[in-house]
Amino acid sequence: MSETEITFTSGDVTLYGSLRVPAVGDTPVPAVLLLAGSGPTDRNGDSVLLPGPIGTLRHLADILEINGFASLRYDKLGSGLTGLGPYQVEDVADLGFSTFIDAARDGLQFLADQPGIDPERVYVVGHSEGALIALSLAHAGEPVAGLALLEPLAVRLLDLLTAQIDAQLDAVVAAGQLPVQVADELRVALTGAVESLRADGTLSERLPEPLRNAGLVPTNAKALAEEDALDPRMLAAQIDSALPVLTTVSDKDIQLRVEDVDALDDALVHTKLTSLRLRNANHVLKDIGDQQSTGADYIADLPYSAEFTDGFEAWLRGL
């Protein structure tokens, strides 16, 4: 198998990516579209916001290759060779979450159209926020043969963000690093920001700095509001019951709550569902052993989780 540099278009954007197709004679092969998580994340799962490689999507492509699947992964808008495409920095506020869904839809079609690909066996594997995009494609009736939702966003975005910020505030208050009164003021401001986004898709420019540092800035308002409007459980409950679906969640994933993914599974119970529960993987599927994840381990030179790889390969063999 060789990896080919490709481009495909979505609206005004040219997206750059990598295509792998097994050489197996005249027999068309199944294929997987790989979707990265949030932020400026490239085709390999690496982020410009972190000072080192992560490699999760590249690892997934390797697993797929070993198991006879073609794959397409690409640099999201804002990352890698794709960059901002035809847009300027000041245009970002006008780009909604639908831009990323549209890119995934066009990538799915591009993959299905490639020589050697069986268009009836094209699957979507989404990591983190990418899982929400995968669900959106299936919910919209796109020609998806199955889904893998890896460490998925399992509740509405602003509900998850609120839970994460609440937990962080609890921790710094307990450590004596922040007065209770200041934490309470931040919670009130956060509640107001969520209400504003859900009411009219806007954010104040005067939010406290910790909330702005969490991404609650006017430039992100449109994308945040559009993403939050997508409830993963509602989407999941309405996808085709014939679809094979894999979900994973790890006890040590600091970006998710296991109970949220359990609830997502409840919404997927009508599908051909496989639930994979991991013990020692972090959010980017690296094995951190007995340690707790801090986020710094995302870029550490650690092996990927064998628990995940074994379970994922077993699911692939059953497709």
Backbone bond lengths (Angstrom), bond angles and torsions (degrees), N, CA, C in turn:
res aa  C-N    CA-C-N  psi(-1)  N-CA   C-N-CA  omega(-1)  CA-C   N-CA-C  phi
1 M - - - 1.465 - - 1.519 108.97 -
2 S 1.301 115.68 138.58 1.462 120.12 176.12 1.515 109.10 -119.90
3 E 1.315 115.61 153.24 1.450 121.22 178.83 1.519 108.66 -100.96
4 T 1.324 115.41 128.14 1.455 121.41 -176.65 1.512 110.04 -112.60
5 E 1.322 116.38 133.34 1.455 120.94 173.88 1.524 108.74 -75.96
6 I 1.329 116.55 128.45 1.466 119.98 -176.96 1.528 109.45 -131.39
7 T 1.323 114.85 167.57 1.463 121.68 167.94 1.521 107.96 -135.57
8 F 1.316 115.56 149.83 1.452 120.80 169.09 1.521 107.03 -143.29
9 T 1.320 116.43 160.98 1.456 119.71 -175.96 1.521 110.69 -109.78
10 S 1.316 114.41 149.82 1.465 122.56 173.36 1.521 106.22 -141.36
11 G 1.319 116.18 107.55 1.456 118.85 -173.78 1.510 109.78 61.73
12 D 1.327 116.51 -125.91 1.459 121.48 -179.48 1.522 113.23 -90.92
13 V 1.337 116.61 2.44 1.464 120.65 -172.42 1.522 110.53 -102.69
14 T 1.318 116.45 134.57 1.461 122.31 168.94 1.518 107.69 -99.09
15 L 1.328 115.77 119.95 1.458 120.83 -179.15 1.525 109.82 -102.06
16 Y 1.324 115.46 138.84 1.459 122.40 -177.55 1.524 109.07 -106.66
17 G 1.321 115.48 137.46 1.452 117.70 -177.11 1.512 113.33 -155.62
18 S 1.345 114.09 -171.28 1.457 122.23 -178.74 1.522 108.77 -128.65
19 L 1.331 115.55 130.71 1.457 122.68 -179.63 1.521 108.82 -116.59
20 R 1.322 115.53 130.10 1.466 120.80 172.48 1.522 108.34 -118.85
21 V 1.334 116.59 131.30 1.466 121.40 177.08 1.524 108.29 -134.18
22 P 1.333 117.96 121.95 1.469 119.90 178.96 1.526 111.08 -64.34
23 A 1.316 115.60 144.20 1.459 121.28 175.68 1.527 108.01 -91.93
24 V 1.315 116.30 98.74 1.478 120.52 -176.88 1.525 110.71 -128.37
25 G 1.307 116.87 39.61 1.454 120.36 178.63 1.515 111.97 73.71
26 D 1.320 114.82 -137.72 1.458 120.09 -175.11 1.516 113.71 -93.05
27 T 1.319 117.93 3.20 1.464 121.28 -176.59 1.525 110.25 -85.91
28 P 1.346 118.34 119.45 1.475 119.55 176.89 1.534 110.67 -62.68
29 V 1.322 115.99 145.42 1.458 120.73 -175.95 1.520 110.85 -111.87
30 P 1.338 117.00 154.57 1.464 119.24 172.52 1.516 110.18 -69.77
31 A 1.328 115.55 158.65 1.468 119.75 -175.22 1.519 110.17 -142.29
32 V 1.322 115.24 157.99 1.464 122.26 -178.34 1.520 110.07 -132.27
33 L 1.319 115.36 130.22 1.460 121.85 168.72 1.524 107.54 -90.68
34 L 1.336 116.25 123.91 1.460 122.17 -178.73 1.520 109.61 -100.50
35 L 1.337 116.07 128.87 1.462 121.51 -176.35 1.524 110.03 -118.64
36 A 1.318 115.52 126.51 1.459 122.12 -176.67 1.524 111.89 -79.34
37 G 1.323 115.16 166.36 1.451 122.22 178.13 1.515 112.69 -79.72
38 S 1.318 116.05 -163.39 1.466 122.25 -169.48 1.524 112.17 -73.25
39 G 1.333 113.49 164.80 1.458 120.12 175.82 1.519 112.10 80.38
40 P 1.325 116.54 -173.59 1.464 121.35 -179.08 1.528 110.38 -77.46
41 T 1.337 115.53 75.67 1.463 122.20 -174.58 1.522 109.67 -106.58
42 D 1.335 116.24 131.23 1.460 119.80 -173.40 1.524 111.69 -92.74
43 R 1.319 114.98 -171.65 1.473 121.42 -174.51 1.524 113.24 -62.26
44 N 1.330 117.89 -23.58 1.459 121.17 -179.07 1.528 113.05 -92.24
45 G 1.346 115.72 -6.87 1.458 118.99 -174.79 1.511 112.46 91.50
46 D 1.333 117.45 12.62 1.461 121.92 179.57 1.529 109.78 -92.83
47 S 1.329 116.29 148.48 1.454 121.64 -177.75 1.515 110.72 -121.12
48 V 1.323 116.27 138.87 1.462 120.19 176.84 1.524 110.88 -68.96
49 L 1.330 117.84 -12.56 1.457 121.23 179.62 1.520 112.62 -82.57
50 L 1.335 116.80 -8.31 1.465 120.84 -179.48 1.522 109.45 -118.85
51 P 1.345 117.37 146.92 1.461 120.28 -171.35 1.522 115.41 -85.24
52 G 1.320 117.46 19.81 1.454 118.90 -179.65 1.508 111.07 -162.74
53 P 1.344 116.67 170.02 1.464 120.53 -177.70 1.530 112.55 -74.97
54 I 1.331 114.98 149.78 1.464 122.15 174.69 1.526 109.38 -111.22
55 G 1.336 116.23 -56.43 1.459 120.53 169.02 1.515 117.34 83.44
56 T 1.340 118.09 11.46 1.467 119.70 -174.27 1.526 112.82 -59.79
57 L 1.334 118.04 -45.25 1.463 119.60 -177.89 1.522 111.76 -70.18
58 R 1.302 117.02 -34.45 1.470 119.29 175.29 1.530 110.20 -63.80
59 H 1.332 116.30 -39.80 1.466 120.79 176.78 1.525 110.95 -62.18
60 L 1.328 116.96 -42.02 1.464 120.13 178.05 1.528 110.66 -62.30
61 A 1.339 116.66 -40.93 1.465 119.93 178.11 1.528 110.82 -62.15
62 D 1.333 116.59 -36.56 1.465 120.41 177.60 1.533 110.83 -64.23
63 I 1.327 116.45 -44.31 1.468 120.27 178.96 1.522 110.06 -61.74
64 L 1.307 116.06 -44.55 1.464 120.32 -179.38 1.526 110.63 -62.33
65 E 1.321 116.75 -41.24 1.459 120.78 179.08 1.527 110.98 -59.24
66 I 1.321 116.49 -46.96 1.460 121.20 -179.94 1.523 111.69 -59.27
67 N 1.334 115.53 -32.13 1.457 120.66 -176.44 1.528 114.10 -97.50
68 G 1.334 116.96 12.90 1.452 120.93 171.83 1.513 115.98 83.48
69 F 1.336 117.17 19.02 1.463 121.25 179.35 1.525 110.12 -104.84
70 A 1.316 115.60 137.83 1.459 119.73 167.54 1.525 108.52 -74.34
71 S 1.321 116.63 162.79 1.470 119.25 177.82 1.519 110.37 -151.42
72 L 1.320 113.63 150.99 1.457 122.05 172.24 1.513 108.12 -129.06
73 R 1.322 116.34 127.11 1.456 121.73 172.33 1.526 106.72 -131.86
74 Y 1.324 116.16 151.71 1.465 118.21 -172.77 1.520 111.15 -146.46
75 D 1.327 114.31 159.65 1.466 121.61 176.54 1.523 108.59 -77.85
76 K 1.327 116.51 115.05 1.465 120.34 177.19 1.531 110.76 -59.34
77 L 1.324 114.27 159.35 1.458 119.16 171.72 1.527 108.79 -55.53
78 G 1.319 115.75 127.15 1.459 120.79 -178.00 1.512 113.63 99.29
79 S 1.347 117.06 -0.58 1.466 119.48 -178.03 1.518 111.04 -135.98
80 G 1.329 115.68 163.01 1.451 122.87 171.19 1.518 114.05 51.16
81 L 1.328 114.83 -145.08 1.465 119.94 -178.95 1.523 112.27 -70.94
82 T 1.326 116.72 -23.86 1.467 119.51 178.58 1.519 110.39 -64.97
83 G 1.328 116.52 -42.29 1.453 120.63 -177.98 1.518 111.47 54.39
84 L 1.311 116.28 -143.66 1.466 120.72 177.55 1.528 112.30 -92.34
85 G 1.341 116.17 7.84 1.460 118.96 178.08 1.516 111.18 56.55
86 P 1.337 117.35 -129.74 1.460 120.41 -177.83 1.519 113.87 -81.42
87 Y 1.336 116.48 -0.59 1.462 119.78 -173.44 1.525 111.60 -92.57
88 Q 1.311 114.93 155.72 1.452 122.83 171.72 1.526 108.74 -100.99
89 V 1.321 116.70 165.43 1.462 120.49 -179.68 1.525 110.99 -55.89
90 E 1.337 116.55 -37.99 1.465 119.74 -177.79 1.532 112.36 -71.22
91 D 1.345 117.52 -11.73 1.461 120.57 178.87 1.526 112.63 -85.29
92 V 1.331 117.44 -12.23 1.464 121.09 -171.41 1.522 111.68 -59.05
93 A 1.313 117.39 -35.26 1.473 120.45 -178.18 1.518 112.44 -62.64
94 D 1.327 117.51 -20.86 1.462 121.17 -179.22 1.520 112.92 -89.61
95 L 1.333 117.17 -4.67 1.459 121.37 -177.74 1.525 109.68 -94.99
96 G 1.310 116.21 121.49 1.451 120.54 179.83 1.517 111.81 -96.07
97 F 1.322 115.31 178.25 1.459 120.87 178.80 1.518 110.89 -64.87
98 S 1.328 116.69 -26.13 1.462 120.34 179.19 1.521 111.58 -59.61
99 T 1.331 117.05 -26.10 1.463 120.68 177.73 1.517 110.94 -58.68
100 F 1.342 116.58 -39.23 1.462 121.12 -178.01 1.527 111.11 -76.68
101 I 1.327 116.57 -33.71 1.465 119.80 175.86 1.517 109.90 -66.71
102 D 1.325 116.73 -42.39 1.466 120.88 178.99 1.531 110.46 -61.30
103 A 1.324 116.72 -41.11 1.465 119.99 179.84 1.527 110.49 -63.23
104 A 1.334 117.17 -41.70 1.458 120.64 178.71 1.529 111.07 -64.76
105 R 1.327 116.93 -40.85 1.467 120.75 178.32 1.531 110.60 -61.47
106 D 1.320 117.10 -43.31 1.455 120.55 179.67 1.526 110.96 -70.05
107 G 1.322 117.36 -34.04 1.456 120.61 175.68 1.524 111.26 -66.03
108 L 1.321 116.33 -38.71 1.464 121.49 177.69 1.527 110.47 -61.02
109 Q 1.325 116.69 -44.91 1.463 120.72 179.41 1.516 110.97 -66.24
110 F 1.334 116.30 -41.92 1.460 120.27 178.22 1.527 110.16 -58.52
111 L 1.312 117.30 -45.11 1.458 121.47 -178.60 1.528 110.92 -63.97
112 A 1.325 116.68 -45.46 1.466 120.64 -178.64 1.522 112.05 -62.48
113 D 1.329 116.95 -26.95 1.463 121.64 -176.71 1.531 113.31 -85.83
114 Q 1.334 117.90 -5.26 1.463 119.60 -175.00 1.528 111.79 -75.19
115 P 1.334 117.08 144.44 1.466 120.54 175.89 1.529 110.82 -58.13
116 G 1.323 115.23 138.70 1.454 120.30 177.59 1.505 114.71 87.85
117 I 1.344 117.99 -3.69 1.464 122.15 -178.78 1.532 108.98 -99.54
118 D 1.311 116.07 135.27 1.461 121.70 173.02 1.526 107.86 -81.97
119 P 1.327 119.40 107.39 1.474 120.56 -175.17 1.525 113.63 -67.75
120 E 1.335 116.80 -12.86 1.463 120.19 176.94 1.520 112.17 -86.51
121 R 1.330 116.85 -6.48 1.470 121.04 -177.30 1.534 110.20 -130.28
122 V 1.318 114.93 56.65 1.466 120.78 176.37 1.527 108.02 -109.08
123 Y 1.309 116.01 121.18 1.456 123.72 -175.00 1.526 109.62 -110.21
124 V 1.322 115.73 162.86 1.460 120.69 177.01 1.521 108.81 -124.82
125 V 1.320 115.64 128.23 1.462 122.59 176.88 1.521 107.33 -117.71
126 G 1.326 116.26 115.66 1.455 120.99 -179.30 1.512 111.42 -115.44
127 H 1.318 116.01 135.37 1.462 121.64 177.87 1.521 109.42 -105.05
128 S 1.329 117.34 129.37 1.459 122.74 175.95 1.532 110.56 58.76
129 E 1.315 118.49 -119.62 1.459 120.73 177.79 1.529 111.68 -61.58
130 G 1.320 116.52 -28.33 1.458 120.18 177.05 1.515 112.79 -60.26
131 A 1.338 116.21 -26.27 1.466 119.72 177.37 1.526 110.79 -67.00
132 L 1.332 117.54 -35.18 1.460 120.54 177.08 1.527 110.17 -65.27
133 I 1.317 116.71 -39.50 1.466 120.10 177.15 1.526 110.03 -65.15
134 A 1.331 116.83 -41.32 1.463 120.47 177.55 1.522 110.96 -59.56
135 L 1.322 117.07 -45.04 1.467 121.04 177.37 1.522 111.08 -61.46
136 S 1.327 116.60 -39.79 1.459 120.57 -179.49 1.526 111.04 -62.54
137 L 1.344 116.79 -40.13 1.456 120.20 178.39 1.522 111.00 -63.78
138 A 1.331 116.27 -46.02 1.466 119.79 -179.73 1.519 110.94 -65.38
139 H 1.329 117.20 -39.93 1.466 121.48 -179.63 1.525 110.88 -64.30
140 A 1.325 116.25 -33.70 1.472 120.73 -178.84 1.527 112.58 -79.31
141 G 1.329 117.14 -1.86 1.449 120.11 178.19 1.507 114.98 83.56
142 E 1.337 117.08 17.20 1.461 119.78 176.33 1.534 109.25 -64.59
143 P 1.337 118.22 154.89 1.471 121.26 -176.02 1.527 112.40 -73.91
144 V 1.319 114.95 77.18 1.459 122.92 -178.18 1.533 108.20 -109.76
145 A 1.334 116.72 126.98 1.466 120.63 -177.79 1.516 112.79 -86.45
146 G 1.321 118.02 -14.31 1.457 121.98 179.91 1.516 110.07 176.04
147 L 1.326 115.69 166.06 1.462 122.04 -176.10 1.517 110.68 -132.38
148 A 1.325 115.89 142.60 1.461 121.58 164.68 1.522 107.28 -121.97
149 L 1.324 116.11 122.34 1.461 123.35 -176.26 1.524 106.99 -111.39
150 L 1.331 116.42 98.39 1.458 122.26 -170.49 1.521 110.75 -98.03
151 E 1.331 116.59 119.70 1.465 122.60 -175.90 1.527 108.70 45.58
152 P 1.330 117.61 58.60 1.468 121.09 -165.55 1.522 114.31 -81.66
153 L 1.320 114.94 151.33 1.456 121.32 164.06 1.527 105.86 -64.42
154 A 1.337 117.00 114.50 1.463 120.72 -168.72 1.518 113.48 -114.62
155 V 1.337 116.73 -3.42 1.465 121.71 175.20 1.523 107.55 -132.57
156 R 1.322 116.88 171.80 1.462 119.03 176.85 1.528 109.48 -58.27
157 L 1.311 115.58 142.80 1.463 121.42 -172.12 1.524 112.87 -53.72
158 L 1.333 118.02 -47.65 1.459 120.20 -175.48 1.525 112.13 -71.33
159 D 1.325 117.32 -25.53 1.458 119.85 173.00 1.526 110.24 -67.71
160 L 1.340 116.33 -42.00 1.463 119.72 177.86 1.520 110.76 -66.43
161 L 1.328 116.93 -44.11 1.465 120.51 179.90 1.524 110.72 -60.73
162 T 1.328 116.64 -41.36 1.468 120.51 177.79 1.521 110.95 -61.85
163 A 1.331 117.18 -44.87 1.464 120.91 179.81 1.527 110.97 -62.92
164 Q 1.325 116.45 -40.21 1.470 119.79 -179.91 1.528 111.20 -65.96
165 I 1.325 117.07 -44.84 1.464 120.32 -179.11 1.524 110.68 -67.77
166 D 1.329 116.93 -39.54 1.472 120.08 176.11 1.524 110.94 -57.96
167 A 1.321 116.15 -44.86 1.463 120.26 -179.18 1.523 111.09 -64.57
168 Q 1.331 116.67 -40.21 1.466 120.09 178.27 1.530 111.29 -65.08
169 L 1.318 116.64 -40.11 1.466 119.90 178.39 1.518 110.94 -66.24
170 D 1.316 116.62 -41.68 1.471 119.90 176.73 1.525 110.53 -57.31
171 A 1.335 116.33 -42.21 1.465 120.67 -176.34 1.524 111.93 -66.77
172 V 1.342 116.86 -45.07 1.466 118.22 -177.08 1.529 111.02 -73.12
173 V 1.328 118.31 -30.46 1.467 120.67 175.04 1.520 109.43 -67.13
174 A 1.326 116.95 -45.09 1.465 120.75 -179.95 1.525 111.71 -62.52
175 A 1.334 116.61 -30.85 1.462 120.70 -179.97 1.525 112.25 -84.56
176 G 1.324 117.09 -0.06 1.454 120.77 179.76 1.506 113.73 75.11
177 Q 1.340 116.94 18.91 1.456 120.96 -176.73 1.526 113.13 -95.66
178 L 1.335 116.81 -5.74 1.464 120.84 -178.42 1.519 108.86 -151.58
179 P 1.330 118.74 130.37 1.469 120.31 177.82 1.534 110.82 -64.89
180 V 1.310 115.37 147.01 1.462 121.04 -179.87 1.529 110.62 -57.25
181 Q 1.340 116.62 -40.25 1.458 120.06 -177.78 1.530 111.59 -61.34
182 V 1.323 116.78 -40.42 1.474 120.61 179.69 1.529 109.75 -67.17
183 A 1.333 115.97 -41.01 1.466 119.62 178.23 1.520 110.66 -61.51
184 D 1.319 116.34 -42.71 1.464 119.87 179.54 1.526 111.30 -63.84
185 E 1.331 116.80 -38.18 1.465 119.84 177.74 1.524 111.30 -64.51
186 L 1.326 116.30 -37.65 1.463 120.06 177.44 1.526 110.87 -66.62
187 R 1.327 116.86 -37.91 1.470 120.08 178.84 1.530 110.63 -64.77
188 V 1.314 116.29 -40.65 1.465 120.20 178.90 1.528 109.90 -64.35
189 A 1.324 116.64 -42.72 1.466 120.33 179.07 1.524 110.65 -64.74
190 L 1.317 116.32 -38.05 1.461 120.39 178.75 1.522 111.01 -65.07
191 T 1.316 116.69 -43.77 1.464 120.27 177.59 1.523 110.75 -58.73
192 G 1.327 116.39 -42.77 1.459 120.33 178.45 1.516 112.38 -64.07
193 A 1.350 116.45 -38.78 1.463 120.40 179.72 1.528 110.85 -64.88
194 V 1.333 116.50 -42.42 1.463 120.45 179.02 1.527 110.39 -64.01
195 E 1.324 116.57 -43.57 1.465 120.19 179.13 1.526 111.09 -61.62
196 S 1.327 117.00 -39.51 1.458 121.09 -179.64 1.529 111.00 -66.96
197 L 1.319 116.22 -43.53 1.460 119.63 179.18 1.523 110.99 -62.69
198 R 1.324 116.39 -40.38 1.461 119.23 -177.30 1.526 112.43 -78.12
199 A 1.313 117.04 -22.36 1.472 120.00 179.99 1.521 111.93 -82.70
200 D 1.332 116.94 -49.37 1.466 118.49 -175.09 1.528 113.94 -142.67
201 G 1.349 116.93 12.52 1.459 119.66 174.87 1.501 115.54 69.99
202 T 1.331 117.06 28.94 1.471 120.00 -179.04 1.523 110.67 -122.79
203 L 1.327 114.46 161.26 1.458 122.25 175.36 1.521 109.18 -136.22
204 S 1.327 115.48 141.63 1.457 120.80 175.94 1.525 110.26 -70.66
205 E 1.325 115.67 147.31 1.460 120.66 174.24 1.525 111.44 -80.77
206 R 1.331 116.86 -3.69 1.466 120.50 -173.79 1.523 112.87 -108.51
207 L 1.309 118.09 20.13 1.458 119.92 176.70 1.534 109.83 -65.42
208 P 1.331 117.07 151.55 1.468 119.46 178.48 1.525 111.75 -57.93
209 E 1.306 115.17 150.37 1.466 120.71 -175.04 1.527 113.36 -54.76
210 P 1.354 120.93 -42.12 1.468 118.85 179.68 1.525 113.01 -59.01
211 L 1.325 117.51 -33.53 1.466 120.04 178.01 1.527 110.96 -74.72
212 R 1.320 116.84 -37.11 1.471 119.22 176.01 1.520 110.35 -64.41
213 N 1.326 116.33 -37.97 1.466 120.46 178.55 1.525 111.54 -65.85
214 A 1.331 116.67 -23.71 1.466 121.26 177.00 1.517 112.56 -84.08
215 G 1.326 117.69 4.59 1.455 121.53 176.34 1.506 114.97 99.68
216 L 1.336 117.31 2.59 1.462 120.65 -179.04 1.527 109.60 -86.55
217 V 1.331 114.54 74.15 1.460 122.16 -179.66 1.535 108.19 -127.72
218 P 1.340 117.18 153.65 1.474 119.85 -176.91 1.523 114.27 -54.32
219 T 1.331 117.48 -33.06 1.467 120.57 -179.74 1.528 111.52 -59.90
220 N 1.329 116.77 -31.89 1.462 120.88 -177.70 1.522 113.18 -93.57
221 A 1.328 118.27 -2.27 1.468 121.11 -168.28 1.528 112.53 -59.08
222 K 1.314 117.79 -46.66 1.464 119.75 -176.50 1.523 110.92 -62.91
223 A 1.322 116.75 -46.69 1.458 120.24 -179.42 1.532 111.38 -64.08
224 L 1.345 117.01 -41.76 1.461 120.69 179.24 1.523 111.23 -62.43
225 A 1.326 115.98 -45.30 1.469 119.88 -178.15 1.528 111.04 -65.37
226 E 1.324 117.55 -41.74 1.461 120.32 -179.81 1.525 111.27 -66.79
227 E 1.328 116.42 -40.83 1.463 118.76 179.88 1.521 111.13 -68.21
228 D 1.332 116.13 -41.87 1.463 120.26 -179.22 1.527 111.73 -63.97
229 A 1.328 117.34 -27.19 1.468 120.50 179.66 1.524 112.19 -68.45
230 L 1.330 117.32 -14.97 1.460 122.15 178.92 1.519 109.25 -93.44
231 D 1.308 116.55 111.79 1.466 121.71 178.44 1.526 108.20 -92.92
232 P 1.337 118.40 111.93 1.468 120.15 -176.09 1.523 113.23 -54.95
233 R 1.334 116.90 -36.80 1.463 118.97 -176.88 1.522 111.35 -70.95
234 M 1.323 117.05 -37.03 1.459 119.75 177.58 1.526 110.54 -67.23
235 L 1.334 116.77 -41.48 1.460 120.10 176.78 1.522 110.14 -61.78
236 A 1.332 115.99 -45.92 1.462 121.15 -176.95 1.520 111.68 -61.23
237 A 1.327 116.75 -39.70 1.463 120.97 -176.53 1.519 112.56 -66.12
238 Q 1.339 116.53 -17.17 1.466 119.99 -173.34 1.524 114.00 -112.01
239 I 1.337 118.29 5.56 1.461 118.64 178.67 1.523 109.92 -82.33
240 D 1.322 115.51 164.47 1.462 123.30 -174.65 1.535 110.83 -57.76
241 S 1.316 115.79 130.45 1.462 120.58 -178.58 1.524 112.56 -67.84
242 A 1.336 117.83 -17.02 1.460 120.66 -178.76 1.528 112.74 -82.01
243 L 1.329 117.40 -8.21 1.467 120.12 -174.94 1.523 111.76 -73.87
244 P 1.340 117.66 132.55 1.464 119.99 165.76 1.529 108.94 -74.94
245 V 1.330 116.10 131.13 1.464 121.57 -177.46 1.524 108.61 -131.93
246 L 1.325 116.11 135.10 1.462 122.81 172.99 1.520 108.63 -115.63
247 T 1.326 117.27 132.73 1.462 121.05 169.47 1.519 108.86 -121.12
248 T 1.332 115.78 146.25 1.461 120.34 173.89 1.521 108.95 -130.71
249 V 1.329 114.85 147.78 1.459 120.45 169.76 1.523 107.43 -154.50
250 S 1.322 115.07 141.43 1.460 120.81 -178.51 1.522 111.11 -110.54
251 D 1.318 115.22 143.81 1.471 120.61 176.24 1.524 111.55 -58.60
252 K 1.338 117.88 -25.56 1.461 121.09 -174.31 1.524 113.38 -103.75
253 D 1.321 115.85 13.60 1.459 119.95 176.44 1.526 108.87 -78.98
254 I 1.328 116.86 112.66 1.465 120.52 -175.71 1.521 112.40 -82.92
255 Q 1.322 117.73 -4.31 1.465 119.85 -179.47 1.526 112.95 -99.83
256 L 1.331 116.90 -7.33 1.456 121.44 -177.68 1.519 110.05 -130.95
257 R 1.333 115.13 163.84 1.450 121.50 170.64 1.527 107.88 -113.28
258 V 1.322 115.89 130.46 1.462 120.56 -178.10 1.522 110.72 -56.72
259 E 1.337 117.20 -39.49 1.460 119.87 -178.42 1.535 112.20 -63.76
260 D 1.332 116.97 -28.41 1.467 119.46 177.77 1.531 110.91 -69.66
261 V 1.331 116.35 -40.93 1.464 119.12 178.21 1.527 110.23 -70.32
262 D 1.336 117.01 -34.16 1.465 119.46 173.94 1.531 110.62 -58.75
263 A 1.328 116.73 -40.83 1.462 120.46 178.66 1.523 111.00 -68.07
264 L 1.331 117.06 -35.65 1.459 120.08 174.88 1.523 109.93 -63.08
265 D 1.324 116.41 -40.79 1.470 120.18 176.35 1.526 111.28 -59.35
266 D 1.315 116.39 -40.03 1.465 119.72 177.74 1.524 111.16 -58.45
267 A 1.338 115.78 -37.32 1.466 120.16 179.21 1.524 112.16 -74.28
268 L 1.336 116.61 -17.74 1.462 121.99 -178.78 1.523 112.89 -101.57
269 V 1.316 117.37 5.83 1.465 120.70 -171.28 1.524 112.28 -62.72
270 H 1.329 116.68 -21.82 1.467 119.95 179.87 1.523 112.60 -78.51
271 T 1.330 117.99 -10.05 1.462 122.15 -179.82 1.528 109.72 -92.94
272 K 1.326 115.33 -179.47 1.469 120.37 173.76 1.530 107.50 -84.77
273 L 1.310 115.12 77.98 1.466 122.31 -167.50 1.522 112.39 -91.24
274 T 1.333 114.46 135.24 1.466 122.69 168.91 1.520 107.36 -121.63
275 S 1.319 117.26 125.23 1.466 122.34 179.48 1.522 108.81 -107.87
276 L 1.307 115.68 124.25 1.463 121.40 -179.26 1.523 108.36 -113.11
277 R 1.330 116.12 115.81 1.459 121.30 -178.35 1.521 109.40 -107.45
278 L 1.326 116.16 123.99 1.455 123.43 -173.48 1.518 110.42 -107.43
279 R 1.317 116.34 151.85 1.478 120.81 -177.82 1.522 112.86 -104.82
280 N 1.333 117.24 -39.46 1.464 119.68 -168.67 1.523 114.27 -123.17
281 A 1.328 117.87 17.68 1.464 120.68 178.97 1.519 109.76 -94.19
282 N 1.328 115.89 144.60 1.471 119.05 171.49 1.526 109.02 -88.91
283 H 1.310 116.91 -171.61 1.466 120.26 -174.12 1.525 112.50 -63.84
284 V 1.327 117.26 -29.52 1.464 120.06 -178.36 1.525 111.74 -98.00
285 L 1.347 116.02 16.49 1.459 124.31 170.93 1.521 113.49 72.69
286 K 1.325 117.62 24.08 1.457 121.09 171.03 1.530 109.34 -92.31
287 D 1.331 115.65 147.05 1.458 121.68 -177.80 1.528 108.92 -84.17
288 I 1.346 115.81 117.20 1.462 119.60 -179.30 1.528 111.50 -106.71
289 G 1.330 117.22 8.64 1.457 120.83 175.09 1.507 112.97 60.49
290 D 1.337 115.80 -132.09 1.466 120.68 -177.15 1.522 113.11 -85.15
291 Q 1.322 117.48 -3.39 1.457 120.60 -177.95 1.525 110.98 -78.47
292 Q 1.323 115.57 161.01 1.455 121.07 171.71 1.530 109.01 -92.56
293 S 1.299 116.39 144.41 1.459 120.13 178.71 1.524 110.19 -73.68
294 T 1.326 114.75 140.80 1.466 120.68 175.87 1.524 111.92 -120.55
295 G 1.316 116.51 -7.55 1.452 121.34 -172.29 1.518 111.46 98.06
296 A 1.320 116.94 -34.44 1.464 119.93 176.87 1.518 110.92 -65.34
297 D 1.327 116.43 -25.36 1.463 120.81 -179.56 1.526 112.56 -72.15
298 Y 1.334 118.01 -10.48 1.462 120.35 178.38 1.529 110.89 -60.97
299 I 1.329 116.06 -37.89 1.466 119.79 -176.44 1.524 112.19 -102.56
300 A 1.325 116.66 6.02 1.459 120.12 179.11 1.528 110.24 -72.81
301 D 1.325 115.55 154.41 1.470 121.30 179.45 1.526 108.14 -81.17
302 L 1.320 114.64 79.13 1.462 121.87 -177.65 1.526 109.60 -120.50
303 P 1.328 117.33 153.27 1.473 118.90 176.24 1.523 110.41 -71.30
304 Y 1.316 115.79 152.92 1.461 119.03 172.93 1.522 109.04 -74.69
305 S 1.297 115.06 154.87 1.457 121.58 -173.84 1.527 112.02 -63.78
306 A 1.326 116.10 120.30 1.463 120.27 174.86 1.523 110.18 -68.28
307 E 1.341 116.93 -32.38 1.467 120.25 175.19 1.517 110.41 -56.15
308 F 1.339 115.09 -45.92 1.459 118.63 179.22 1.517 111.12 -67.51
309 T 1.332 117.09 -50.26 1.462 120.56 -174.69 1.521 111.15 -58.02
310 D 1.332 116.90 -45.30 1.469 120.42 -179.61 1.530 110.85 -62.24
311 G 1.322 117.04 -43.90 1.459 120.82 -179.22 1.517 111.99 -67.99
312 F 1.320 116.34 -39.82 1.465 120.97 179.98 1.525 110.27 -66.12
313 E 1.325 116.61 -43.80 1.459 119.61 179.23 1.532 111.11 -63.73
314 A 1.322 117.11 -38.91 1.460 119.92 178.18 1.524 110.64 -62.37
315 W 1.337 116.26 -39.76 1.471 120.40 177.96 1.530 110.24 -65.12
316 L 1.334 117.34 -42.92 1.456 120.77 179.34 1.529 111.14 -61.09
317 R 1.316 116.96 -40.38 1.469 120.09 -178.78 1.527 111.39 -64.93
318 G 1.331 117.01 -24.13 1.450 120.18 -179.10 1.524 114.39 -87.22
319 L 1.319 117.60 -3.53 1.468 120.22 -177.22 1.534 111.87 -77.56
